[in-house]
Amino acid sequence: MSKTVTAARAAGTTTISPVLLAMSEAAFQRQVKATLASLGYVVWTFPIMKRTTAGVPDLTFWHPKRPGRLWFWELKKARGRVRPEQQEAIDHLSTVPGVDARIVRPQDWEVLRWGLL
């Protein structure tokens, strides 16, 4: 979990919707993609993830007005399991300057969304 999310929770500045926590991973991904698109981000996904190399994050996105920034997010349910290949990819991608690579769960989304505005 990111320091921003942890700090916001500790300060009591974020509430987690029970609906968001109960979402399936597919429903959560649809909501995140829709929000990103409404904010002007270009979002890339693979229609059938089983045909990709193990560990490829669910979402890759960028914003035309934010050059030099690229996001790779692996979306998980509130208690979804992260496979070793996924964690390895996120760990490697997060070492690249200008890249935000992370595991994102519904309980992280409210705070992260504000950082994308």
Residue, then its C-alpha position, 0 to 999 in steps of 0.5 A: m500500500s502506498k504511503t499516500v493511501t496509508a497517510a490519508r487513511a490515518a488522517g481519516t480523509t478517505t472512506i471506503s465504499p462497501v460497494l467498491l470493496a465488494m466489487s469483482e476484479a472485472a467490475f473494479q477494472r471497468q470502473v477504473k477504466a471509465t474514470l481514467a477515460s473521463l479524466g482524459y487518460v488513454v488506457w490500454t488493456f488486453p482483451i484476453m489476458k490469458r494470451t499475454t505473458a504472465g505478469v503483464p499488468d491489467l492497465t497501462f495508461w498515459h495522459p496527453k498533457r503529462p509527458g514523461r509519465l506512464w502508469f502500469w497498474e495491476l488491479k485486484k479485489a480487496r483480498g485478491r492474491v498477487r501472483p509472483e509474476q505480477q509482483e516481479a513485473i510491478d517491482h521491475l517497472s517501478t524502477v523506471p523513471g516516470v513510471d507508476a507501477r503498483i498493485v491497486r485494490p478498491q480500498d486504494w482507489e479513492v485516494l489514488r483517483w485524486g492524484l490523477l486529476 
